[in-house]
Amino acid sequence: MTGLETRVRRYPLHRAWDGGVDVNTLVITRVTTSDGRTGTGFAWTPRVGAGAVRALLDDDCPAALVGRTPDPAPRWADLTAHLADAGAGGLAAMAVAAVDIALWDLAARRAGAPLVDHIGRRRDRVAAYGSGVNLDYPLEDLLGQVRGWLDAGHRAVKIKVGSADLDRDVRRVAAVRRLAGPGTALMLDANQRWDLPAARRALAALERFDPYWIEEPLPAADLDAYVRLRRATGVPFAVGENLRTVGAFRAAIDAGVCDIAQPNAVRVGGITPFLRIADLAAEASVPVAPHLLPELSAQLALCVPRAAMVEDIDRASFAALGALEHPSGVALHAGWAAAATPPGHGLTFA
């Protein structure tokens, strides 16, 4: 490797997410090699940290990369060790992810293969579900959003729960279940809003609507609370968007509280640890449903041993945000995701 370049791009959302998030930010990287080849990677954040991630990439990462071969697995280990003083997970992992994704892109390009085939394609398509950040939506807006997903062919949808008033959640979930019908998988996402007593009460009230899973009902790191909640409900737990290391996923799986694993490829440190998490999950019969980033997540879901679904986030894919110079080759259509990219991952950012 001869160089690492970075740039930051902010893409406005079509409608602000809960809490006033109105942009998604990418820290885009380009790795170059002595034979003139390049690979593109990125880190992603919807709220804070882009400047800090870029500073790590610009100031600290080149020393662990320049002059070395662009092999993803050993470079991921080198870079993780190099940034250890900045902590495990968090900003350091996001910086490593931006490099790791670029190195996988570069490796697939050098092999003349799409990323999916370079990693190892296991399936030609994977189910996708409609998803939105919609807790603050008035009920009619929520139902309109869900109706749009159903009209587009989705057979699985996800809505937010965790209102200050549990009765509001019950009314909204009931209305969505009536609209979607019994044949549609309905997932609920609490985004860590409940404590243990609140989660027990909420799930007791919501179980009758047959939730396919409850996502992050409790703070992500509180495994003991998850174990105690497991005794009170049979609703499957989907966890992982806020678990940042392979070890954290191993602990959740070993504790029996990870029924669906949801690694975010950027937050865990890139494709290299994402694939390790997927293998770990498969050993425990736990499927993977990657968190957000559909154009990359769909490609990875085509490769992992056990895949659940890919999240088709409402008007916040890279394509919908206008982040891509041209179509990536990843298609989400009629409740399915497929990928036919050019060599590499196909993501050329505007």
Contacts in CASP RR format, 6 or more apart in sequence:
PFRMAT RR
TARGET T0000
AUTHOR 0000-0000-0000
METHOD contacts of the structure
MODEL  1
MTGLETRVRRYPLHRAWDGGVDVNTLVITRVTTSDGRTGTGFAWTPRVGA
GAVRALLDDDCPAALVGRTPDPAPRWADLTAHLADAGAGGLAAMAVAAVD
IALWDLAARRAGAPLVDHIGRRRDRVAAYGSGVNLDYPLEDLLGQVRGWL
DAGHRAVKIKVGSADLDRDVRRVAAVRRLAGPGTALMLDANQRWDLPAAR
RALAALERFDPYWIEEPLPAADLDAYVRLRRATGVPFAVGENLRTVGAFR
AAIDAGVCDIAQPNAVRVGGITPFLRIADLAAEASVPVAPHLLPELSAQL
ALCVPRAAMVEDIDRASFAALGALEHPSGVALHAGWAAAATPPGHGLTFA
1 31 0 8 1.000
1 32 0 8 1.000
1 33 0 8 1.000
1 34 0 8 1.000
1 65 0 8 1.000
1 66 0 8 1.000
1 67 0 8 1.000
1 68 0 8 1.000
1 69 0 8 1.000
1 70 0 8 1.000
2 32 0 8 1.000
2 33 0 8 1.000
2 34 0 8 1.000
2 66 0 8 1.000
2 67 0 8 1.000
3 31 0 8 1.000
3 32 0 8 1.000
3 62 0 8 1.000
3 65 0 8 1.000
3 66 0 8 1.000
4 29 0 8 1.000
4 30 0 8 1.000
4 31 0 8 1.000
4 32 0 8 1.000
4 57 0 8 1.000
4 58 0 8 1.000
4 61 0 8 1.000
4 62 0 8 1.000
4 65 0 8 1.000
4 66 0 8 1.000
4 99 0 8 1.000
5 29 0 8 1.000
5 30 0 8 1.000
5 32 0 8 1.000
6 27 0 8 1.000
6 28 0 8 1.000
6 29 0 8 1.000
6 30 0 8 1.000
6 54 0 8 1.000
6 57 0 8 1.000
6 58 0 8 1.000
6 98 0 8 1.000
7 27 0 8 1.000
7 28 0 8 1.000
8 25 0 8 1.000
8 26 0 8 1.000
8 27 0 8 1.000
8 28 0 8 1.000
8 50 0 8 1.000
8 51 0 8 1.000
8 54 0 8 1.000
9 25 0 8 1.000
9 26 0 8 1.000
9 28 0 8 1.000
9 323 0 8 1.000
9 349 0 8 1.000
9 350 0 8 1.000
10 23 0 8 1.000
10 24 0 8 1.000
10 25 0 8 1.000
10 26 0 8 1.000
10 50 0 8 1.000
11 23 0 8 1.000
11 24 0 8 1.000
11 25 0 8 1.000
11 26 0 8 1.000
11 321 0 8 1.000
11 322 0 8 1.000
11 323 0 8 1.000
12 22 0 8 1.000
12 23 0 8 1.000
12 321 0 8 1.000
13 21 0 8 1.000
13 22 0 8 1.000
13 23 0 8 1.000
13 24 0 8 1.000
13 315 0 8 1.000
13 316 0 8 1.000
13 321 0 8 1.000
14 315 0 8 1.000
14 316 0 8 1.000
14 320 0 8 1.000
15 315 0 8 1.000
16 22 0 8 1.000
17 46 0 8 1.000
17 133 0 8 1.000
18 133 0 8 1.000
18 134 0 8 1.000
18 135 0 8 1.000
18 136 0 8 1.000
18 160 0 8 1.000
18 191 0 8 1.000
19 136 0 8 1.000
21 46 0 8 1.000
21 47 0 8 1.000
21 133 0 8 1.000
23 46 0 8 1.000
24 44 0 8 1.000
24 45 0 8 1.000
24 46 0 8 1.000
24 316 0 8 1.000
24 321 0 8 1.000
25 44 0 8 1.000
25 45 0 8 1.000
25 46 0 8 1.000
25 49 0 8 1.000
25 50 0 8 1.000
26 42 0 8 1.000
26 43 0 8 1.000
26 44 0 8 1.000
26 50 0 8 1.000
26 323 0 8 1.000
26 349 0 8 1.000
27 42 0 8 1.000
27 43 0 8 1.000
27 44 0 8 1.000
27 45 0 8 1.000
27 50 0 8 1.000
27 51 0 8 1.000
27 53 0 8 1.000
27 54 0 8 1.000
27 57 0 8 1.000
27 94 0 8 1.000
27 98 0 8 1.000
28 40 0 8 1.000
28 41 0 8 1.000
28 42 0 8 1.000
28 98 0 8 1.000
28 349 0 8 1.000
29 40 0 8 1.000
29 41 0 8 1.000
29 42 0 8 1.000
29 43 0 8 1.000
29 57 0 8 1.000
29 98 0 8 1.000
29 99 0 8 1.000
29 101 0 8 1.000
29 102 0 8 1.000
30 38 0 8 1.000
30 39 0 8 1.000
30 40 0 8 1.000
30 41 0 8 1.000
30 102 0 8 1.000
31 38 0 8 1.000
31 39 0 8 1.000
31 41 0 8 1.000
31 65 0 8 1.000
31 70 0 8 1.000
31 99 0 8 1.000
31 102 0 8 1.000
31 103 0 8 1.000
31 106 0 8 1.000
32 38 0 8 1.000
32 39 0 8 1.000
33 70 0 8 1.000
33 106 0 8 1.000
37 106 0 8 1.000
37 109 0 8 1.000
37 110 0 8 1.000
38 106 0 8 1.000
38 109 0 8 1.000
39 102 0 8 1.000
39 103 0 8 1.000
39 105 0 8 1.000
39 106 0 8 1.000
39 109 0 8 1.000
40 101 0 8 1.000
40 102 0 8 1.000
40 105 0 8 1.000
40 345 0 8 1.000
40 347 0 8 1.000
40 348 0 8 1.000
40 349 0 8 1.000
41 98 0 8 1.000
41 99 0 8 1.000
41 101 0 8 1.000
41 102 0 8 1.000
41 105 0 8 1.000
41 347 0 8 1.000
42 97 0 8 1.000
42 98 0 8 1.000
42 101 0 8 1.000
42 266 0 8 1.000
42 347 0 8 1.000
42 349 0 8 1.000
43 50 0 8 1.000
43 53 0 8 1.000
43 57 0 8 1.000
43 94 0 8 1.000
43 95 0 8 1.000
43 97 0 8 1.000
43 98 0 8 1.000
43 266 0 8 1.000
44 94 0 8 1.000
44 266 0 8 1.000
44 292 0 8 1.000
44 293 0 8 1.000
45 53 0 8 1.000
45 94 0 8 1.000
49 91 0 8 1.000
49 94 0 8 1.000
52 91 0 8 1.000
53 91 0 8 1.000
53 94 0 8 1.000
53 95 0 8 1.000
53 98 0 8 1.000
56 83 0 8 1.000
56 86 0 8 1.000
56 91 0 8 1.000
56 92 0 8 1.000
56 95 0 8 1.000
57 95 0 8 1.000
57 98 0 8 1.000
57 99 0 8 1.000
60 82 0 8 1.000
60 83 0 8 1.000
60 86 0 8 1.000
60 95 0 8 1.000
61 79 0 8 1.000
61 82 0 8 1.000
61 83 0 8 1.000
61 95 0 8 1.000
61 99 0 8 1.000
63 82 0 8 1.000
64 75 0 8 1.000
64 78 0 8 1.000
64 79 0 8 1.000
64 82 0 8 1.000
64 83 0 8 1.000
65 75 0 8 1.000
65 78 0 8 1.000
65 79 0 8 1.000
65 99 0 8 1.000
68 75 0 8 1.000
68 78 0 8 1.000
69 75 0 8 1.000
70 103 0 8 1.000
70 106 0 8 1.000
70 107 0 8 1.000
71 103 0 8 1.000
71 107 0 8 1.000
72 100 0 8 1.000
72 103 0 8 1.000
72 104 0 8 1.000
72 107 0 8 1.000
72 271 0 8 1.000
72 272 0 8 1.000
73 272 0 8 1.000
75 99 0 8 1.000
75 100 0 8 1.000
75 103 0 8 1.000
76 96 0 8 1.000
76 99 0 8 1.000
76 100 0 8 1.000
76 103 0 8 1.000
76 269 0 8 1.000
76 270 0 8 1.000
76 272 0 8 1.000
76 273 0 8 1.000
79 95 0 8 1.000
79 96 0 8 1.000
79 99 0 8 1.000
79 100 0 8 1.000
80 92 0 8 1.000
80 93 0 8 1.000
80 96 0 8 1.000
83 92 0 8 1.000
83 95 0 8 1.000
83 96 0 8 1.000
84 92 0 8 1.000
86 92 0 8 1.000
88 244 0 8 1.000
88 245 0 8 1.000
89 244 0 8 1.000
89 245 0 8 1.000
89 267 0 8 1.000
89 268 0 8 1.000
89 269 0 8 1.000
90 244 0 8 1.000
90 267 0 8 1.000
93 244 0 8 1.000
93 245 0 8 1.000
93 267 0 8 1.000
93 268 0 8 1.000
93 269 0 8 1.000
93 270 0 8 1.000
94 266 0 8 1.000
94 267 0 8 1.000
94 269 0 8 1.000
96 269 0 8 1.000
96 270 0 8 1.000
97 265 0 8 1.000
97 266 0 8 1.000
97 267 0 8 1.000
97 268 0 8 1.000
97 269 0 8 1.000
97 270 0 8 1.000
98 266 0 8 1.000
100 269 0 8 1.000
100 270 0 8 1.000
100 271 0 8 1.000
100 272 0 8 1.000
101 265 0 8 1.000
101 266 0 8 1.000
101 270 0 8 1.000
101 271 0 8 1.000
101 296 0 8 1.000
101 345 0 8 1.000
104 115 0 8 1.000
104 118 0 8 1.000
104 119 0 8 1.000
104 271 0 8 1.000
104 272 0 8 1.000
104 344 0 8 1.000
104 345 0 8 1.000
105 115 0 8 1.000
105 344 0 8 1.000
105 345 0 8 1.000
105 346 0 8 1.000
105 347 0 8 1.000
107 118 0 8 1.000
108 114 0 8 1.000
108 115 0 8 1.000
108 117 0 8 1.000
108 118 0 8 1.000
108 119 0 8 1.000
108 343 0 8 1.000
108 344 0 8 1.000
108 345 0 8 1.000
109 343 0 8 1.000
109 344 0 8 1.000
111 118 0 8 1.000
111 343 0 8 1.000
112 118 0 8 1.000
112 343 0 8 1.000
112 344 0 8 1.000
113 343 0 8 1.000
113 344 0 8 1.000
114 299 0 8 1.000
114 339 0 8 1.000
114 340 0 8 1.000
114 341 0 8 1.000
114 342 0 8 1.000
114 343 0 8 1.000
114 344 0 8 1.000
114 345 0 8 1.000
114 346 0 8 1.000
115 299 0 8 1.000
115 341 0 8 1.000
115 344 0 8 1.000
115 345 0 8 1.000
115 346 0 8 1.000
116 299 0 8 1.000
116 302 0 8 1.000
116 303 0 8 1.000
116 339 0 8 1.000
116 341 0 8 1.000
118 344 0 8 1.000
119 271 0 8 1.000
119 275 0 8 1.000
119 300 0 8 1.000
119 303 0 8 1.000
120 303 0 8 1.000
121 302 0 8 1.000
121 303 0 8 1.000
122 302 0 8 1.000
122 303 0 8 1.000
122 304 0 8 1.000
122 305 0 8 1.000
122 307 0 8 1.000
123 302 0 8 1.000
123 307 0 8 1.000
124 302 0 8 1.000
124 338 0 8 1.000
125 302 0 8 1.000
125 336 0 8 1.000
125 337 0 8 1.000
125 338 0 8 1.000
126 298 0 8 1.000
126 301 0 8 1.000
126 302 0 8 1.000
126 307 0 8 1.000
126 309 0 8 1.000
126 310 0 8 1.000
126 336 0 8 1.000
126 337 0 8 1.000
126 338 0 8 1.000
127 155 0 8 1.000
127 156 0 8 1.000
127 308 0 8 1.000
127 309 0 8 1.000
127 310 0 8 1.000
127 335 0 8 1.000
127 336 0 8 1.000
127 337 0 8 1.000
128 154 0 8 1.000
128 156 0 8 1.000
128 294 0 8 1.000
128 298 0 8 1.000
128 309 0 8 1.000
128 310 0 8 1.000
128 311 0 8 1.000
128 312 0 8 1.000
128 332 0 8 1.000
128 335 0 8 1.000
128 336 0 8 1.000
128 337 0 8 1.000
129 149 0 8 1.000
129 154 0 8 1.000
129 156 0 8 1.000
129 157 0 8 1.000
129 158 0 8 1.000
129 185 0 8 1.000
129 187 0 8 1.000
129 309 0 8 1.000
129 310 0 8 1.000
129 311 0 8 1.000
129 312 0 8 1.000
129 335 0 8 1.000
130 149 0 8 1.000
130 154 0 8 1.000
130 156 0 8 1.000
130 157 0 8 1.000
130 158 0 8 1.000
130 311 0 8 1.000
130 312 0 8 1.000
130 313 0 8 1.000
130 314 0 8 1.000
131 157 0 8 1.000
131 158 0 8 1.000
131 187 0 8 1.000
131 189 0 8 1.000
131 311 0 8 1.000
131 312 0 8 1.000
131 313 0 8 1.000
131 314 0 8 1.000
132 145 0 8 1.000
132 158 0 8 1.000
132 159 0 8 1.000
132 160 0 8 1.000
132 313 0 8 1.000
132 314 0 8 1.000
133 160 0 8 1.000
133 313 0 8 1.000
133 314 0 8 1.000
134 141 0 8 1.000
134 142 0 8 1.000
134 145 0 8 1.000
134 159 0 8 1.000
134 160 0 8 1.000
134 314 0 8 1.000
135 160 0 8 1.000
135 161 0 8 1.000
135 162 0 8 1.000
135 163 0 8 1.000
135 191 0 8 1.000
137 145 0 8 1.000
139 171 0 8 1.000
139 172 0 8 1.000
139 175 0 8 1.000
142 159 0 8 1.000
142 172 0 8 1.000
142 175 0 8 1.000
142 176 0 8 1.000
143 175 0 8 1.000
143 176 0 8 1.000
143 179 0 8 1.000
145 314 0 8 1.000
146 157 0 8 1.000
146 159 0 8 1.000
146 176 0 8 1.000
146 179 0 8 1.000
146 180 0 8 1.000
147 179 0 8 1.000
149 157 0 8 1.000
149 312 0 8 1.000
149 314 0 8 1.000
150 157 0 8 1.000
150 179 0 8 1.000
150 180 0 8 1.000
150 184 0 8 1.000
152 334 0 8 1.000
152 335 0 8 1.000
153 334 0 8 1.000
153 335 0 8 1.000
154 184 0 8 1.000
154 312 0 8 1.000
154 334 0 8 1.000
154 335 0 8 1.000
155 183 0 8 1.000
155 184 0 8 1.000
155 185 0 8 1.000
155 335 0 8 1.000
156 184 0 8 1.000
156 185 0 8 1.000
156 186 0 8 1.000
156 187 0 8 1.000
156 212 0 8 1.000
156 309 0 8 1.000
156 335 0 8 1.000
157 176 0 8 1.000
157 180 0 8 1.000
157 184 0 8 1.000
157 185 0 8 1.000
157 186 0 8 1.000
157 187 0 8 1.000
158 186 0 8 1.000
158 187 0 8 1.000
158 188 0 8 1.000
158 189 0 8 1.000
158 215 0 8 1.000
158 311 0 8 1.000
159 172 0 8 1.000
159 173 0 8 1.000
159 176 0 8 1.000
159 186 0 8 1.000
159 187 0 8 1.000
159 188 0 8 1.000
159 189 0 8 1.000
160 188 0 8 1.000
160 189 0 8 1.000
160 190 0 8 1.000
160 191 0 8 1.000
161 169 0 8 1.000
161 172 0 8 1.000
161 173 0 8 1.000
161 188 0 8 1.000
161 189 0 8 1.000
161 190 0 8 1.000
161 193 0 8 1.000
161 202 0 8 1.000
161 206 0 8 1.000
162 169 0 8 1.000
162 190 0 8 1.000
162 191 0 8 1.000
162 193 0 8 1.000
162 194 0 8 1.000
162 202 0 8 1.000
163 169 0 8 1.000
163 172 0 8 1.000
166 198 0 8 1.000
166 201 0 8 1.000
166 202 0 8 1.000
166 205 0 8 1.000
169 202 0 8 1.000
169 205 0 8 1.000
169 206 0 8 1.000
170 205 0 8 1.000
170 206 0 8 1.000
173 186 0 8 1.000
173 188 0 8 1.000
173 206 0 8 1.000
173 209 0 8 1.000
173 211 0 8 1.000
174 209 0 8 1.000
176 186 0 8 1.000
177 186 0 8 1.000
177 209 0 8 1.000
177 210 0 8 1.000
180 186 0 8 1.000
182 210 0 8 1.000
185 212 0 8 1.000
186 209 0 8 1.000
186 210 0 8 1.000
186 211 0 8 1.000
186 212 0 8 1.000
187 211 0 8 1.000
187 212 0 8 1.000
187 213 0 8 1.000
187 214 0 8 1.000
187 215 0 8 1.000
187 238 0 8 1.000
188 206 0 8 1.000
188 211 0 8 1.000
188 213 0 8 1.000
188 214 0 8 1.000
188 215 0 8 1.000
189 214 0 8 1.000
189 215 0 8 1.000
189 216 0 8 1.000
189 238 0 8 1.000
190 199 0 8 1.000
190 202 0 8 1.000
190 214 0 8 1.000
190 215 0 8 1.000
190 216 0 8 1.000
190 217 0 8 1.000
190 218 0 8 1.000
191 215 0 8 1.000
191 216 0 8 1.000
192 216 0 8 1.000
192 217 0 8 1.000
192 218 0 8 1.000
192 219 0 8 1.000
192 220 0 8 1.000
192 242 0 8 1.000
194 202 0 8 1.000
194 217 0 8 1.000
194 218 0 8 1.000
195 218 0 8 1.000
195 225 0 8 1.000
196 218 0 8 1.000
196 225 0 8 1.000
196 228 0 8 1.000
196 229 0 8 1.000
199 217 0 8 1.000
199 218 0 8 1.000
199 229 0 8 1.000
200 229 0 8 1.000
200 232 0 8 1.000
200 233 0 8 1.000
202 217 0 8 1.000
203 214 0 8 1.000
203 217 0 8 1.000
203 229 0 8 1.000
203 232 0 8 1.000
203 233 0 8 1.000
203 235 0 8 1.000
204 232 0 8 1.000
204 233 0 8 1.000
206 214 0 8 1.000
206 235 0 8 1.000
207 233 0 8 1.000
207 234 0 8 1.000
207 235 0 8 1.000
211 235 0 8 1.000
212 236 0 8 1.000
213 235 0 8 1.000
213 236 0 8 1.000
213 237 0 8 1.000
213 238 0 8 1.000
213 259 0 8 1.000
213 260 0 8 1.000
214 233 0 8 1.000
214 235 0 8 1.000
214 236 0 8 1.000
214 237 0 8 1.000
214 238 0 8 1.000
215 237 0 8 1.000
215 238 0 8 1.000
215 239 0 8 1.000
215 241 0 8 1.000
215 262 0 8 1.000
216 238 0 8 1.000
216 239 0 8 1.000
216 240 0 8 1.000
216 241 0 8 1.000
216 242 0 8 1.000
217 226 0 8 1.000
217 229 0 8 1.000
217 237 0 8 1.000
218 225 0 8 1.000
218 226 0 8 1.000
218 229 0 8 1.000
219 225 0 8 1.000
220 239 0 8 1.000
220 240 0 8 1.000
220 241 0 8 1.000
220 242 0 8 1.000
220 243 0 8 1.000
221 242 0 8 1.000
221 248 0 8 1.000
223 251 0 8 1.000
223 252 0 8 1.000
223 255 0 8 1.000
223 257 0 8 1.000
226 237 0 8 1.000
226 239 0 8 1.000
226 252 0 8 1.000
226 255 0 8 1.000
226 257 0 8 1.000
227 255 0 8 1.000
227 256 0 8 1.000
227 257 0 8 1.000
229 237 0 8 1.000
229 257 0 8 1.000
230 237 0 8 1.000
230 256 0 8 1.000
230 257 0 8 1.000
236 259 0 8 1.000
236 260 0 8 1.000
237 257 0 8 1.000
237 258 0 8 1.000
237 259 0 8 1.000
237 260 0 8 1.000
238 259 0 8 1.000
238 260 0 8 1.000
238 261 0 8 1.000
238 262 0 8 1.000
238 289 0 8 1.000
239 252 0 8 1.000
239 257 0 8 1.000
239 258 0 8 1.000
239 260 0 8 1.000
239 261 0 8 1.000
239 262 0 8 1.000
240 248 0 8 1.000
240 249 0 8 1.000
240 252 0 8 1.000
240 258 0 8 1.000
240 261 0 8 1.000
240 262 0 8 1.000
240 263 0 8 1.000
240 264 0 8 1.000
240 291 0 8 1.000
241 262 0 8 1.000
241 263 0 8 1.000
241 264 0 8 1.000
241 267 0 8 1.000
241 291 0 8 1.000
241 292 0 8 1.000
242 267 0 8 1.000
243 249 0 8 1.000
243 252 0 8 1.000
243 263 0 8 1.000
243 268 0 8 1.000
244 267 0 8 1.000
244 268 0 8 1.000
244 269 0 8 1.000
245 268 0 8 1.000
245 273 0 8 1.000
246 268 0 8 1.000
246 273 0 8 1.000
246 276 0 8 1.000
246 277 0 8 1.000
246 280 0 8 1.000
249 258 0 8 1.000
249 261 0 8 1.000
249 263 0 8 1.000
249 268 0 8 1.000
249 277 0 8 1.000
249 280 0 8 1.000
249 281 0 8 1.000
250 280 0 8 1.000
252 258 0 8 1.000
252 261 0 8 1.000
253 261 0 8 1.000
253 280 0 8 1.000
253 281 0 8 1.000
253 284 0 8 1.000
253 286 0 8 1.000
258 281 0 8 1.000
258 284 0 8 1.000
258 286 0 8 1.000
259 286 0 8 1.000
260 286 0 8 1.000
260 287 0 8 1.000
260 288 0 8 1.000
260 289 0 8 1.000
260 308 0 8 1.000
261 277 0 8 1.000
261 278 0 8 1.000
261 281 0 8 1.000
261 286 0 8 1.000
261 287 0 8 1.000
261 288 0 8 1.000
261 289 0 8 1.000
262 288 0 8 1.000
262 289 0 8 1.000
262 290 0 8 1.000
262 291 0 8 1.000
263 273 0 8 1.000
263 274 0 8 1.000
263 277 0 8 1.000
263 278 0 8 1.000
263 288 0 8 1.000
263 290 0 8 1.000
263 291 0 8 1.000
264 290 0 8 1.000
264 291 0 8 1.000
264 292 0 8 1.000
264 293 0 8 1.000
265 271 0 8 1.000
265 274 0 8 1.000
265 290 0 8 1.000
265 293 0 8 1.000
265 296 0 8 1.000
265 297 0 8 1.000
265 300 0 8 1.000
266 293 0 8 1.000
267 291 0 8 1.000
268 274 0 8 1.000
268 277 0 8 1.000
271 300 0 8 1.000
274 290 0 8 1.000
274 300 0 8 1.000
275 300 0 8 1.000
275 303 0 8 1.000
275 304 0 8 1.000
277 288 0 8 1.000
278 288 0 8 1.000
278 300 0 8 1.000
278 303 0 8 1.000
278 304 0 8 1.000
278 305 0 8 1.000
278 306 0 8 1.000
279 304 0 8 1.000
279 305 0 8 1.000
281 287 0 8 1.000
281 288 0 8 1.000
281 306 0 8 1.000
282 304 0 8 1.000
282 305 0 8 1.000
282 306 0 8 1.000
285 306 0 8 1.000
286 306 0 8 1.000
287 306 0 8 1.000
287 307 0 8 1.000
287 308 0 8 1.000
288 301 0 8 1.000
288 304 0 8 1.000
288 306 0 8 1.000
288 307 0 8 1.000
288 308 0 8 1.000
289 301 0 8 1.000
289 307 0 8 1.000
289 308 0 8 1.000
289 309 0 8 1.000
289 310 0 8 1.000
289 311 0 8 1.000
290 297 0 8 1.000
290 300 0 8 1.000
290 301 0 8 1.000
290 310 0 8 1.000
290 311 0 8 1.000
291 297 0 8 1.000
291 311 0 8 1.000
292 311 0 8 1.000
292 313 0 8 1.000
292 316 0 8 1.000
293 318 0 8 1.000
294 310 0 8 1.000
294 311 0 8 1.000
294 312 0 8 1.000
294 313 0 8 1.000
294 317 0 8 1.000
294 318 0 8 1.000
294 330 0 8 1.000
294 332 0 8 1.000
294 337 0 8 1.000
295 317 0 8 1.000
295 318 0 8 1.000
295 319 0 8 1.000
295 324 0 8 1.000
295 328 0 8 1.000
295 330 0 8 1.000
295 345 0 8 1.000
295 347 0 8 1.000
296 345 0 8 1.000
296 347 0 8 1.000
297 310 0 8 1.000
297 311 0 8 1.000
298 310 0 8 1.000
298 330 0 8 1.000
298 332 0 8 1.000
298 337 0 8 1.000
298 338 0 8 1.000
298 339 0 8 1.000
299 330 0 8 1.000
299 339 0 8 1.000
299 341 0 8 1.000
299 345 0 8 1.000
301 307 0 8 1.000
301 309 0 8 1.000
301 310 0 8 1.000
301 337 0 8 1.000
302 337 0 8 1.000
302 338 0 8 1.000
302 339 0 8 1.000
310 332 0 8 1.000
310 337 0 8 1.000
312 332 0 8 1.000
312 335 0 8 1.000
312 337 0 8 1.000
315 321 0 8 1.000
317 332 0 8 1.000
318 324 0 8 1.000
318 328 0 8 1.000
318 347 0 8 1.000
318 349 0 8 1.000
319 327 0 8 1.000
319 328 0 8 1.000
322 350 0 8 1.000
323 349 0 8 1.000
323 350 0 8 1.000
324 347 0 8 1.000
324 348 0 8 1.000
324 349 0 8 1.000
324 350 0 8 1.000
325 348 0 8 1.000
325 349 0 8 1.000
325 350 0 8 1.000
326 348 0 8 1.000
328 341 0 8 1.000
328 345 0 8 1.000
328 346 0 8 1.000
328 347 0 8 1.000
328 348 0 8 1.000
329 339 0 8 1.000
329 340 0 8 1.000
329 341 0 8 1.000
329 342 0 8 1.000
329 346 0 8 1.000
330 337 0 8 1.000
330 338 0 8 1.000
330 339 0 8 1.000
330 341 0 8 1.000
330 346 0 8 1.000
331 337 0 8 1.000
331 338 0 8 1.000
331 339 0 8 1.000
331 340 0 8 1.000
END
